[in-house]
């Protein structure tokens, strides 16, 4: 049954979705924090301790089969007192059930590391590299955490809230490369 709210159709959680969330909270009581629903989108919030096991379960359980990792990103909550500074956010999709799920993992500032999801989803290679580069989150076990978007000597992590708005003096020192169109990419050689 759908309800209408401010011109939008809200689809409440199905019985199956409520069951797999309950199963997660029972199997991982130390890591499961809570679940939320907003405008038909389901989010579960967990602690990072059993992250890999939880994600593996979400992929392999017949009730969920989240076989597609849509995106990985992070959020910096620098100004919130009493909360973990970072959240790593995973967007999952199940082709079998036509269902989406958002998984938010609480990550403390003093240990900004989570396990890699590359063994479960190969596409995590690129998304984890970008998140590591922009937020400084370390993906433990990742096969190649080289920088993806910025030069190797770029200082800091530009999507952190404490990164200076004007950059760290890097823009004024950026080399002007002439004839860059003629240069071959390092991926092509």
Legacy VTK file of the C-alpha trace (Angstrom):
# vtk DataFile Version 3.0
C-alpha trace
ASCII
DATASET POLYDATA
POINTS 189 float
0.000 0.000 0.000
1.314 3.437 -0.901
0.705 6.639 1.005
0.982 10.120 -0.402
3.110 12.768 1.323
3.778 16.227 -0.170
3.103 15.016 -3.688
5.384 11.968 -3.371
4.365 8.350 -3.111
5.897 6.670 -0.080
6.274 2.907 -0.242
6.528 1.398 3.247
8.903 -1.491 3.957
7.604 -4.844 2.866
7.294 -7.784 5.222
10.342 -9.391 3.564
12.428 -6.258 4.122
11.392 -6.093 7.767
12.360 -9.760 8.148
15.872 -9.439 6.725
16.519 -6.331 8.824
15.387 -8.246 11.909
17.636 -11.146 10.892
20.608 -8.768 10.553
19.988 -7.272 13.985
19.767 -10.753 15.531
22.850 -12.187 13.808
25.017 -9.088 14.348
23.774 -7.513 17.605
27.109 -5.840 18.401
27.391 -4.152 15.007
23.777 -3.396 14.092
22.830 0.095 15.300
19.439 0.745 13.687
17.452 0.849 10.479
15.651 3.826 8.973
13.126 4.371 6.247
12.635 7.670 4.473
10.423 8.057 1.431
10.686 4.400 0.601
14.488 4.221 0.904
15.811 1.789 3.499
19.033 2.491 5.371
20.798 0.364 7.927
23.427 1.877 10.207
26.151 -0.417 11.518
29.453 -0.303 13.356
32.498 -1.314 11.374
33.493 -4.342 13.469
31.615 -6.943 11.413
31.213 -4.914 8.217
32.604 -7.513 5.838
30.485 -10.322 7.330
27.338 -8.206 7.160
27.961 -7.205 3.545
28.720 -10.821 2.617
25.461 -11.893 4.240
23.513 -9.219 2.378
24.995 -10.469 -0.883
24.516 -14.186 -0.236
21.255 -14.501 1.706
18.410 -15.667 -0.538
16.143 -13.060 1.108
18.376 -10.206 -0.038
20.814 -11.144 -2.862
22.325 -7.659 -3.125
24.449 -8.614 -6.109
25.282 -5.121 -7.360
27.357 -2.485 -5.575
26.049 0.788 -6.973
28.278 3.266 -5.141
30.582 3.885 -2.202
31.135 7.298 -0.700
31.694 8.884 2.693
30.318 11.706 4.805
32.341 13.891 7.165
30.487 14.978 10.317
33.277 17.183 11.663
31.031 19.604 13.563
28.761 17.041 15.246
29.806 16.496 18.833
29.421 12.993 20.212
29.078 11.308 16.840
31.589 9.340 14.822
33.334 11.714 12.456
32.847 9.660 9.284
30.253 7.442 7.702
31.168 5.223 4.790
28.028 4.791 2.698
27.372 1.787 0.462
24.484 1.717 -2.011
23.415 -1.832 -2.900
20.919 -3.216 -5.403
19.352 -6.640 -5.836
18.517 -7.530 -9.423
16.576 -10.586 -8.271
14.297 -8.659 -5.886
14.430 -5.201 -7.564
15.337 -3.719 -4.202
17.780 -1.051 -3.024
19.544 -0.713 0.319
21.818 1.920 1.790
24.353 0.739 4.380
26.013 3.409 6.541
29.078 2.416 8.527
30.188 4.519 11.490
33.932 5.232 11.300
35.836 7.054 14.070
38.333 9.809 13.305
41.152 8.105 15.207
40.852 4.909 13.118
39.473 5.837 9.666
39.708 2.322 8.238
37.210 -0.286 7.022
37.721 -3.609 5.257
37.709 -3.637 1.479
34.672 -4.964 -0.383
36.702 -5.988 -3.445
36.372 -9.746 -2.703
32.584 -9.357 -2.831
32.209 -6.804 -5.643
35.073 -6.116 -8.080
33.632 -2.685 -8.878
34.619 -1.607 -5.350
38.203 -1.195 -6.590
37.487 2.191 -8.203
34.953 3.469 -5.688
37.198 2.703 -2.727
40.143 4.424 -4.390
38.085 7.580 -4.885
36.742 7.545 -1.316
40.218 6.926 0.116
41.640 9.797 -1.892
38.905 12.326 -1.140
38.182 11.483 2.527
41.285 9.668 3.776
39.402 6.466 4.617
41.703 3.437 4.441
40.233 0.293 2.879
42.182 -2.501 4.545
43.089 -5.278 2.110
42.468 -3.203 -1.027
44.775 -4.418 -3.827
45.744 -0.951 -5.129
44.974 2.266 -3.226
46.882 4.592 -5.568
45.383 8.008 -6.160
42.766 8.056 -8.875
41.771 11.675 -9.490
44.518 13.856 -8.024
48.288 14.004 -8.513
50.333 11.716 -6.266
51.792 14.660 -4.352
48.430 16.352 -3.679
48.262 17.260 0.022
45.325 16.261 2.197
41.852 15.025 1.420
39.730 17.687 -0.306
36.259 16.439 0.704
36.971 16.554 4.414
35.244 19.456 6.128
38.494 20.713 7.666
40.200 21.018 4.270
40.750 24.731 3.428
38.265 26.139 0.918
41.061 27.744 -1.052
43.140 24.575 -1.062
46.517 24.271 0.637
48.420 26.538 -1.746
48.467 23.850 -4.379
46.458 25.662 -7.037
48.920 28.521 -7.294
51.796 26.043 -7.721
50.063 23.819 -10.263
52.342 23.325 -13.288
51.143 24.601 -16.639
51.656 21.695 -19.014
51.740 22.717 -22.675
50.939 20.211 -25.387
49.202 17.880 -22.951
46.863 16.664 -25.716
49.756 15.058 -27.525
50.918 13.173 -24.441
49.828 9.585 -24.145
48.080 8.434 -21.035
50.071 6.119 -18.781
47.222 3.598 -19.133
47.837 3.326 -22.882
51.528 2.499 -22.648
LINES 1 190
189 0 1 2 3 4 5 6 7 8 9 10 11 12 13 14 15 16 17 18 19 20 21 22 23 24 25 26 27 28 29 30 31 32 33 34 35 36 37 38 39 40 41 42 43 44 45 46 47 48 49 50 51 52 53 54 55 56 57 58 59 60 61 62 63 64 65 66 67 68 69 70 71 72 73 74 75 76 77 78 79 80 81 82 83 84 85 86 87 88 89 90 91 92 93 94 95 96 97 98 99 100 101 102 103 104 105 106 107 108 109 110 111 112 113 114 115 116 117 118 119 120 121 122 123 124 125 126 127 128 129 130 131 132 133 134 135 136 137 138 139 140 141 142 143 144 145 146 147 148 149 150 151 152 153 154 155 156 157 158 159 160 161 162 163 164 165 166 167 168 169 170 171 172 173 174 175 176 177 178 179 180 181 182 183 184 185 186 187 188
